[in-house]
Amino acid sequence: MSCDPPAPKAATTCGPCSASERNRYFPGRRLSVADYQLEQRHLIERRRLINRAMLGWGVVEGMAVETITQDAEKNRGVVVGPGFALDPRGRELVACDAVELRSACDILWLERSKGGLEPAEPPQQEEGDAAPRHYLLSAHYAERPVDSVSIGDDCTPARCEATHICETVVYSFIRIDACPSGLAPCPDPFWPRGDCPSVDERWWSVPEPGADPAIARISDRGPHRQLAKWSLERLDKGLCRIDCLDRLGPLLVALDDGVPLACVTVGFDCGKPYAMSVDKSWYPRRLASPNPTLFDLIRGCDLTRIKDVGWAEWLPHDRRVVPFNAFAKKFAAPAPVSNPKAKRYKGEPVATDFWLCFTGPVQTASLTPDIFAITLVQRDENEDVGEVRRMPVRAIDVASQTAGDPDGTTRACRPRVSFRFWNGEINPDNSSGFEQETLVEIEVRTAFIIDALGQKVAGGGRYVPSDNCAPGGRFLSSFVVEPSPEEPDGGEADGGDKDNVPAGPPDVKKQDDPSQRAATPPAQEA
């Protein structure tokens, strides 16, 4: 007679290789070593399941890789710092100490085979081949028995048994042709990707009137369907399987579940391999982001922003009305010319004090004149509408590279405007075009500005620092310029100081508009 009552089919078959089986305790039961092992295995595997399903896998923190100083032969190699990572099976890799990998014996050399990764001998330098080779440095979960004691009695021979297991981390090298990307592939979109129709098939037509479009309820938004589809396809094939470790001497190592750390170059000295340099210590890394990191990313803490602007004093509401003289001082008067009123004379672009200062380095190659759009809006008295004009930005000045920043970057820039605009609208010796109240809008297209990490600068808002929790956007601010004096005297009070120099970030160099490089106008033209 069976003690098990009839039951419906179950989704899990328990057994010695399943992590879904646990102990059941009752009075009178005797516990064996296998029972305690089952209890420990169940708790460990359940924790690892949650790790890989909810947190993902990759480096969580630390594990920096640096080249050891190569001043002397004994100092060659790389050092991997302490840190924490999760491997693809959810095992925790806790490296408590830095490890120096100086010789080939310090490293686990691997090669690919049909069954996965297998240990291999250190590479040998081939005759006539002195070129360095590229390898991927990875971290692997490992464990070894420690604290051995002697077990035996009069009836059985003595044997050594370890009383504890030490969980540790070992590092491996595997030959690569190119440094891999640590980013996980994106799941397929909800709708299959398809080709665009051919040109002949793109006939526009007016749709027949029909019912209103179907709008998803707030509690049943479209993205939920997308996430549900992804969760259906993202199934862990080893969901309830217990993976075995590979024995390497006294160690048990997870060979197939390494966490990539860096791409390194391996050279040879007297035929023996050693790590020459670290090529990239961040690109191949896959990351398992903890909650604090995710929250910081949501807040946009990783983004470069506009830290300050040269017209910040005019942004508050109570100071948005600006005297024309103060506005004119934002333009540096160019050197006098013998005939500046010649109609075809263009002159050199005029520097302005409408500078930008960024919270981090940005690539100077992205700082083109079209990052600025300075618009003037004046009221047409006849129709009481605004007449829009654009201040021509001809070039960009950039500040010198800040110490410690990457090459080709800057932290500040300012626009240069057309000489003819300055001469006709701002020059105190001529009649100004600001005879009436003028609204000035300064737009900085931060979607065009790329920081040192290749991300767009975060724009948004009208105050500094700029907001927005996503890369790109635009920083748009405005202020009102009062009408210019009817008879300017050319003094300092009305912006006529010929020695006026913008007070923006110092040590700037000019970055010309490529469209203006084709032809340079003569210094004077009758």
Secondary structure per residue as TSV (DSSP state, phi and psi in degrees):
chain	resnum	aa	ss	phi	psi
A	1	M	-	360.0	129.2
A	2	S	-	-83.2	143.0
A	3	C	S	-87.0	-9.0
A	4	D	S	-94.5	118.5
A	5	P	-	-71.5	160.1
A	6	P	-	-59.1	144.9
A	7	A	-	-149.7	155.6
A	8	P	-	-68.1	166.7
A	9	K	-	-63.4	140.5
A	10	A	-	-104.7	158.2
A	11	A	S	-87.4	-13.2
A	12	T	-	-127.5	131.2
A	13	T	-	-103.4	115.5
A	14	C	-	-85.7	152.4
A	15	G	S	-178.7	-172.7
A	16	P	T	-65.9	-20.5
A	17	C	T	-104.8	14.5
A	18	S	B	-109.7	142.0
A	19	A	T	-90.0	7.2
A	20	S	T	-97.9	3.3
A	21	E	-	-102.9	133.6
A	22	R	-	-137.0	169.7
A	23	N	-	-74.9	149.7
A	24	R	-	-122.0	127.0
A	25	Y	-	-102.9	143.9
A	26	F	-	-154.5	157.6
A	27	P	T	-60.9	134.1
A	28	G	T	93.1	-5.1
A	29	R	-	-77.8	140.7
A	30	R	-	-99.2	133.0
A	31	L	-	-101.7	134.6
A	32	S	-	-111.0	176.7
A	33	V	H	-58.8	-41.1
A	34	A	H	-60.7	-35.5
A	35	D	H	-66.6	-42.8
A	36	Y	H	-66.7	-37.6
A	37	Q	H	-63.9	-39.8
A	38	L	H	-62.4	-42.5
A	39	E	H	-61.7	-45.5
A	40	Q	H	-68.3	-41.0
A	41	R	H	-63.7	-39.8
A	42	H	H	-62.0	-45.6
A	43	L	H	-67.6	-41.2
A	44	I	H	-66.2	-47.7
A	45	E	H	-67.7	-34.2
A	46	R	H	-65.8	-38.6
A	47	R	H	-66.3	-41.6
A	48	R	H	-67.3	-33.8
A	49	L	H	-61.7	-45.5
A	50	I	H	-64.7	-38.1
A	51	N	I	-58.0	-53.1
A	52	R	I	-76.4	-27.7
A	53	A	I	-81.0	-35.8
A	54	M	I	-102.8	-32.2
A	55	L	I	-103.7	-19.6
A	56	G	-	81.6	-161.8
A	57	W	S	-139.5	157.5
A	58	G	E	135.5	-172.6
A	59	V	E	-75.4	129.5
A	60	V	E	-93.1	-45.7
A	61	E	E	-160.2	153.6
A	62	G	E	70.7	-145.5
A	63	M	-	57.9	45.1
A	64	A	-	-70.7	144.9
A	65	V	E	-119.1	125.2
A	66	E	E	-136.3	153.5
A	67	T	E	-81.5	133.5
A	68	I	-	-73.8	142.2
A	69	T	-	-52.7	132.8
A	70	Q	-	-103.9	29.9
A	71	D	S	-65.0	-31.9
A	72	A	S	-132.6	158.3
A	73	E	G	-60.7	-34.0
A	74	K	G	-71.8	-13.1
A	75	N	G	-98.5	4.6
A	76	R	-	-73.6	149.2
A	77	G	S	131.0	-169.8
A	78	V	E	-127.8	157.8
A	79	V	E	-123.2	132.8
A	80	V	E	-107.5	122.5
A	81	G	-	-78.4	172.1
A	82	P	-	-67.3	159.6
A	83	G	E	172.5	-172.3
A	84	F	E	-139.2	136.5
A	85	A	E	-146.9	163.2
A	86	L	E	-119.7	130.8
A	87	D	-	-87.8	174.1
A	88	P	T	-59.4	-18.2
A	89	R	T	-100.1	9.6
A	90	G	-	85.7	6.4
A	91	R	-	-71.9	143.5
A	92	E	E	-88.3	124.2
A	93	L	E	-103.1	105.1
A	94	V	E	-110.7	106.8
A	95	A	E	-100.4	105.0
A	96	C	-	-81.4	-22.6
A	97	D	S	-131.7	156.8
A	98	A	-	-72.5	144.8
A	99	V	E	-124.4	126.8
A	100	E	E	-94.0	123.2
A	101	L	E	-104.4	90.1
A	102	R	-	-94.8	-40.7
A	103	S	S	-120.0	170.5
A	104	A	G	-63.5	-25.6
A	105	C	G	-74.2	-17.1
A	106	D	G	-81.4	-9.5
A	107	I	S	-119.4	145.1
A	108	L	E	-91.7	112.2
A	109	W	E	-89.6	128.7
A	110	L	E	-122.5	157.9
A	111	E	E	-142.8	154.6
A	112	R	E	-85.9	142.9
A	113	S	E	-141.1	179.3
A	114	K	T	-63.2	-31.5
A	115	G	T	-88.4	3.1
A	116	G	E	121.0	-149.5
A	117	L	E	-89.1	139.4
A	118	E	E	-132.8	151.2
A	119	P	E	-63.2	148.1
A	120	A	-	-139.6	165.8
A	121	E	-	-76.5	151.8
A	122	P	-	-56.8	146.5
A	123	P	-	-64.9	151.4
A	124	Q	-	-111.0	143.7
A	125	Q	-	-76.2	122.1
A	126	E	-	-78.0	151.6
A	127	E	T	-64.1	127.3
A	128	G	T	81.9	0.2
A	129	D	-	-108.7	100.9
A	130	A	-	-106.2	1.2
A	131	A	-	-72.0	140.5
A	132	P	-	-68.5	161.7
A	133	R	E	-120.3	156.1
A	134	H	E	-106.2	134.8
A	135	Y	E	-134.0	154.7
A	136	L	E	-100.4	122.5
A	137	L	E	-90.6	124.8
A	138	S	E	-129.9	156.2
A	139	A	E	-106.9	139.6
A	140	H	E	-127.7	142.2
A	141	Y	E	-68.7	137.3
A	142	A	E	-146.6	156.4
A	143	E	E	-145.5	151.8
A	144	R	E	-145.7	147.6
A	145	P	E	-74.2	141.4
A	146	V	E	-136.5	169.8
A	147	D	E	58.9	63.9
A	148	S	E	-76.3	145.8
A	149	V	E	-131.5	156.8
A	150	S	E	-90.3	127.0
A	151	I	E	-116.7	132.6
A	152	G	-	166.3	163.2
A	153	D	-	-146.5	-165.2
A	154	D	S	-67.8	-23.3
A	155	C	S	-96.9	-18.3
A	156	T	S	-128.0	147.1
A	157	P	-	-70.0	152.3
A	158	A	-	-68.2	144.1
A	159	R	E	-144.9	159.2
A	160	C	E	-98.7	133.3
A	161	E	E	-131.4	135.4
A	162	A	E	-81.5	137.4
A	163	T	E	-91.3	-13.5
A	164	H	E	-140.7	162.9
A	165	I	E	-116.3	127.4
A	166	C	E	-98.4	118.3
A	167	E	E	-89.0	127.1
A	168	T	E	-142.6	-169.0
A	169	V	E	-135.2	135.8
A	170	V	E	-122.4	163.0
A	171	Y	E	-122.5	145.5
A	172	S	E	-129.6	158.7
A	173	F	E	-120.6	134.9
A	174	I	E	-135.8	137.4
A	175	R	E	-66.0	136.2
A	176	I	-	-136.4	155.8
A	177	D	S	-92.0	-36.0
A	178	A	S	-142.4	150.0
A	179	C	-	-68.2	119.8
A	180	P	-	-76.1	161.2
A	181	S	-	-87.5	138.1
A	182	G	-	-84.1	-2.9
A	183	L	S	-75.4	138.7
A	184	A	-	-76.0	144.8
A	185	P	-	-64.9	144.6
A	186	C	-	-73.0	141.4
A	187	P	-	-62.9	158.3
A	188	D	-	-62.7	146.3
A	189	P	-	-66.6	166.9
A	190	F	S	-63.2	-44.0
A	191	W	S	-98.6	134.7
A	192	P	-	-58.3	142.2
A	193	R	-	-69.8	138.8
A	194	G	-	-136.0	160.9
A	195	D	-	-75.9	150.3
A	196	C	-	-69.8	147.7
A	197	P	-	-64.9	155.0
A	198	S	-	-66.4	164.2
A	199	V	G	-59.0	-37.9
A	200	D	G	-66.4	-23.4
A	201	E	G	-90.1	-4.6
A	202	R	-	-88.2	72.8
A	203	W	-	-100.1	125.7
A	204	W	-	-83.9	138.9
A	205	S	-	-143.9	157.3
A	206	V	-	-89.0	120.3
A	207	P	-	-67.5	150.3
A	208	E	-	-69.0	143.5
A	209	P	-	-59.9	136.7
A	210	G	-	-145.0	-162.1
A	211	A	-	-73.9	165.8
A	212	D	-	-65.2	150.7
A	213	P	-	-65.2	152.5
A	214	A	-	-82.6	120.1
A	215	I	-	-106.1	129.1
A	216	A	-	-67.7	144.8
A	217	R	-	-69.7	156.2
A	218	I	G	-59.9	-34.4
A	219	S	G	-82.1	-1.4
A	220	D	G	-140.5	57.1
A	221	R	-	-69.1	157.9
A	222	G	H	-57.3	-43.4
A	223	P	H	-56.2	-25.8
A	224	H	H	-63.6	-37.8
A	225	R	H	-66.2	-38.0
A	226	Q	H	-64.6	-46.3
A	227	L	H	-64.0	-38.0
A	228	A	H	-64.2	-39.2
A	229	K	H	-64.8	-43.2
A	230	W	H	-62.2	-41.4
A	231	S	H	-67.2	-29.5
A	232	L	H	-69.2	-36.5
A	233	E	H	-87.3	-23.1
A	234	R	-	-90.6	72.2
A	235	L	-	-105.3	128.8
A	236	D	-	-72.9	113.9
A	237	K	T	-66.6	-27.1
A	238	G	T	-103.2	44.0
A	239	L	T	-55.8	-47.4
A	240	C	T	-115.2	15.5
A	241	R	B	-91.5	142.9
A	242	I	-	-98.0	119.0
A	243	D	-	-85.2	136.5
A	244	C	-	-88.3	151.3
A	245	L	-	-93.2	154.9
A	246	D	E	-92.1	133.1
A	247	R	E	-85.2	124.9
A	248	L	E	-129.0	92.9
A	249	G	T	63.7	-127.0
A	250	P	T	-81.8	-3.9
A	251	L	E	-102.3	149.8
A	252	L	E	-112.4	119.3
A	253	V	E	-124.6	140.7
A	254	A	-	-86.9	86.1
A	255	L	G	-66.1	-41.0
A	256	D	G	-83.2	-0.1
A	257	D	G	-122.2	45.3
A	258	G	-	-74.0	152.0
A	259	V	E	-106.8	112.2
A	260	P	E	-60.9	137.8
A	261	L	E	-118.3	-42.4
A	262	A	E	-164.3	158.9
A	263	C	E	-102.3	128.0
A	264	V	E	-127.2	160.4
A	265	T	E	-106.4	128.4
A	266	V	E	-108.6	126.2
A	267	G	E	-114.1	-175.5
A	268	F	E	-129.3	140.9
A	269	D	E	-131.6	111.9
A	270	C	T	57.8	36.0
A	271	G	T	83.8	-5.5
A	272	K	E	-100.1	134.0
A	273	P	E	-77.8	148.0
A	274	Y	E	-153.6	156.5
A	275	A	E	-78.5	115.9
A	276	M	E	-81.6	-46.3
A	277	S	E	-157.7	162.4
A	278	V	E	-99.4	115.5
A	279	D	E	-76.7	-53.9
A	280	K	E	-142.3	124.0
A	281	S	S	-106.7	10.4
A	282	W	S	-135.1	-29.6
A	283	Y	T	-63.1	-43.8
A	284	P	T	-79.0	-3.5
A	285	R	-	-75.5	131.6
A	286	R	-	-96.1	140.4
A	287	L	B	-113.6	140.9
A	288	A	-	-109.1	102.9
A	289	S	-	-85.2	122.3
A	290	P	-	-73.9	169.5
A	291	N	H	-55.9	-44.1
A	292	P	H	-58.3	-38.7
A	293	T	H	-66.9	-42.7
A	294	L	H	-61.6	-42.5
A	295	F	H	-64.4	-39.6
A	296	D	H	-64.2	-38.0
A	297	L	H	-68.1	-38.9
A	298	I	H	-62.1	-37.7
A	299	R	T	-75.3	-9.2
A	300	G	T	78.6	27.6
A	301	C	T	-66.8	-19.5
A	302	D	T	-86.4	-3.3
A	303	L	S	-91.5	145.5
A	304	T	-	-82.2	140.5
A	305	R	B	-130.1	169.9
A	306	I	E	-79.6	114.7
A	307	K	E	-80.1	-40.7
A	308	D	E	-158.2	160.2
A	309	V	E	-133.9	158.5
A	310	G	T	-72.4	-12.5
A	311	W	T	-114.7	27.3
A	312	A	G	-62.0	-29.3
A	313	E	G	-68.5	-13.3
A	314	W	G	-102.3	6.7
A	315	L	-	-82.7	-36.6
A	316	P	S	-60.3	150.1
A	317	H	G	-60.8	-36.6
A	318	D	G	-78.8	-0.6
A	319	R	G	-130.1	24.0
A	320	R	-	-82.3	-9.7
A	321	V	E	-95.1	116.6
A	322	V	E	-114.7	129.6
A	323	P	-	-62.6	146.8
A	324	F	H	-60.1	-37.9
A	325	N	H	-59.4	-40.9
A	326	A	H	-67.6	-37.7
A	327	F	H	-65.6	-41.1
A	328	A	H	-64.7	-28.8
A	329	K	T	-69.9	-11.7
A	330	K	T	-75.3	-4.5
A	331	F	B	-113.8	131.7
A	332	A	-	-83.4	120.1
A	333	A	-	-63.6	126.9
A	334	P	-	-72.6	168.6
A	335	A	-	-62.8	143.3
A	336	P	-	-61.5	146.8
A	337	V	-	-123.7	158.6
A	338	S	S	-69.2	-31.5
A	339	N	-	-140.6	68.7
A	340	P	T	-69.9	-13.8
A	341	K	T	-89.8	3.2
A	342	A	-	-60.0	133.1
A	343	K	T	-62.4	-35.5
A	344	R	T	-95.1	1.8
A	345	Y	-	-76.4	124.5
A	346	K	-	-98.1	-40.0
A	347	G	-	73.0	170.7
A	348	E	S	-76.6	145.8
A	349	P	-	-56.6	144.5
A	350	V	E	-94.1	129.1
A	351	A	E	-69.9	147.9
A	352	T	B	-125.8	169.9
A	353	D	S	-104.2	20.2
A	354	F	-	-89.8	61.3
A	355	W	-	-83.6	160.3
A	356	L	E	-120.0	141.2
A	357	C	E	-126.2	129.4
A	358	F	E	-103.8	155.0
A	359	T	E	-73.1	-17.0
A	360	G	E	-147.2	175.2
A	361	P	E	-70.9	139.7
A	362	V	E	-120.7	154.5
A	363	Q	E	-76.2	125.9
A	364	T	G	-64.3	-26.9
A	365	A	G	-63.3	-22.8
A	366	S	G	-88.1	-6.5
A	367	L	-	-91.2	78.9
A	368	T	-	-100.8	161.8
A	369	P	G	-56.2	-24.2
A	370	D	G	-77.9	2.0
A	371	I	G	-73.4	-19.2
A	372	F	E	-106.2	139.2
A	373	A	E	-135.4	103.3
A	374	I	E	-105.5	114.2
A	375	T	E	-112.7	138.3
A	376	L	E	-112.3	126.7
A	377	V	E	-119.9	116.4
A	378	Q	E	-120.4	142.6
A	379	R	E	-78.8	130.7
A	380	D	E	-83.7	111.6
A	381	E	T	-65.4	-28.3
A	382	N	T	-70.6	-39.2
A	383	E	T	-113.7	-2.7
A	384	D	T	55.8	42.6
A	385	V	E	-126.2	164.2
A	386	G	E	-86.5	131.7
A	387	E	E	-97.6	122.7
A	388	V	E	-99.3	130.7
A	389	R	E	-132.1	152.2
A	390	R	E	-112.6	127.6
A	391	M	E	-73.0	121.2
A	392	P	-	-74.1	116.2
A	393	V	E	-93.6	119.9
A	394	R	E	-102.7	-25.5
A	395	A	E	-158.8	167.3
A	396	I	E	-126.2	130.1
A	397	D	E	-93.5	139.7
A	398	V	E	-122.2	146.0
A	399	A	E	-76.5	158.9
A	400	S	-	-63.2	153.1
A	401	Q	-	-61.6	133.5
A	402	T	-	-75.8	140.9
A	403	A	T	-56.6	131.0
A	404	G	T	92.5	-13.6
A	405	D	S	-83.0	157.2
A	406	P	-	-64.2	156.3
A	407	D	T	-63.4	149.3
A	408	G	T	75.8	23.2
A	409	T	E	-127.2	164.0
A	410	T	E	-149.0	167.1
A	411	R	E	-118.4	4.0
A	412	A	E	-155.7	149.6
A	413	C	E	-153.2	166.2
A	414	R	E	-151.0	151.7
A	415	P	E	-88.1	152.9
A	416	R	E	-113.4	132.5
A	417	V	E	-105.7	166.7
A	418	S	-	-59.6	137.0
A	419	F	H	-61.3	-39.8
A	420	R	H	-65.5	-34.1
A	421	F	H	-65.0	-47.4
A	422	W	I	-60.8	-43.2
A	423	N	I	-66.0	-35.7
A	424	G	I	-88.7	-25.3
A	425	E	I	-113.5	-31.4
A	426	I	I	-111.3	-33.6
A	427	N	-	-49.9	120.4
A	428	P	T	-67.6	-15.9
A	429	D	T	-83.4	-9.8
A	430	N	S	-118.3	168.4
A	431	S	-	-72.3	131.9
A	432	S	-	-83.1	153.4
A	433	G	S	-87.0	5.6
A	434	F	-	-101.7	52.2
A	435	E	S	-73.0	-13.1
A	436	Q	S	-135.4	170.0
A	437	E	-	-59.2	132.9
A	438	T	E	-127.8	129.6
A	439	L	E	-87.0	125.2
A	440	V	E	-109.9	123.5
A	441	E	E	-113.3	124.6
A	442	I	E	-112.4	115.1
A	443	E	E	-110.5	127.9
A	444	V	E	-109.4	115.8
A	445	R	-	-84.0	86.9
A	446	T	G	-69.0	-16.1
A	447	A	G	-67.5	-16.6
A	448	F	G	-91.9	-11.7
A	449	I	-	-99.8	125.4
A	450	I	B	-112.0	129.3
A	451	D	B	-82.4	-177.7
A	452	A	T	-65.5	-21.9
A	453	L	T	-93.0	3.0
A	454	G	S	88.2	7.3
A	455	Q	-	-96.1	151.5
A	456	K	B	-70.7	145.8
A	457	V	-	-70.0	137.9
A	458	A	B	-78.8	118.3
A	459	G	-	-107.7	-165.9
A	460	G	-	117.4	147.5
A	461	G	S	80.0	-174.5
A	462	R	S	-126.0	-2.9
A	463	Y	S	-113.8	162.3
A	464	V	S	-108.0	144.6
A	465	P	S	-69.3	155.4
A	466	S	-	-66.4	151.2
A	467	D	-	-102.3	-154.3
A	468	N	-	93.3	132.5
A	469	C	S	-101.2	13.6
A	470	A	S	-135.1	152.4
A	471	P	S	-62.2	147.7
A	472	G	B	92.0	-160.5
A	473	G	-	98.1	-160.9
A	474	R	-	-148.5	147.4
A	475	F	E	-104.5	114.3
A	476	L	E	-123.3	122.3
A	477	S	E	-136.2	162.3
A	478	S	E	-150.5	156.7
A	479	F	E	-155.6	167.1
A	480	V	E	-111.7	129.6
A	481	V	E	-101.1	126.7
A	482	E	-	-70.6	159.3
A	483	P	-	-58.2	147.3
A	484	S	-	-74.3	154.5
A	485	P	-	-60.0	147.2
A	486	E	S	-67.6	-38.5
A	487	E	S	-128.6	83.1
A	488	P	-	-65.8	142.5
A	489	D	-	-100.1	3.2
A	490	G	-	76.8	6.2
A	491	G	S	-79.3	179.2
A	492	E	G	-66.4	-31.7
A	493	A	G	-64.6	-29.7
A	494	D	G	-105.9	20.1
A	495	G	T	83.5	16.2
A	496	G	-	-94.2	12.8
A	497	D	-	-69.2	114.1
A	498	K	T	-69.4	-19.4
A	499	D	T	-94.8	12.8
A	500	N	-	-64.0	128.1
A	501	V	-	-127.5	131.5
A	502	P	-	-55.5	143.3
A	503	A	-	-94.3	21.2
A	504	G	S	-74.5	-165.8
A	505	P	S	-56.1	133.9
A	506	P	S	-75.3	171.5
A	507	D	S	55.6	61.0
A	508	V	E	-107.0	150.7
A	509	K	E	-124.8	149.7
A	510	K	E	-80.4	134.9
A	511	Q	E	-118.0	104.6
A	512	D	E	-73.4	159.0
A	513	D	-	-73.9	123.4
A	514	P	G	-56.8	-29.7
A	515	S	G	-70.2	-15.2
A	516	Q	G	-98.7	-0.2
A	517	R	S	-84.9	-15.6
A	518	A	S	-64.6	-41.3
A	519	A	-	-137.0	132.0
A	520	T	-	-103.6	120.8
A	521	P	-	-67.4	153.2
A	522	P	-	-66.8	158.2
A	523	A	S	-65.0	-25.8
A	524	Q	-	-153.8	140.4
A	525	E	-	-142.7	125.8
A	526	A	-	-72.3	360.0
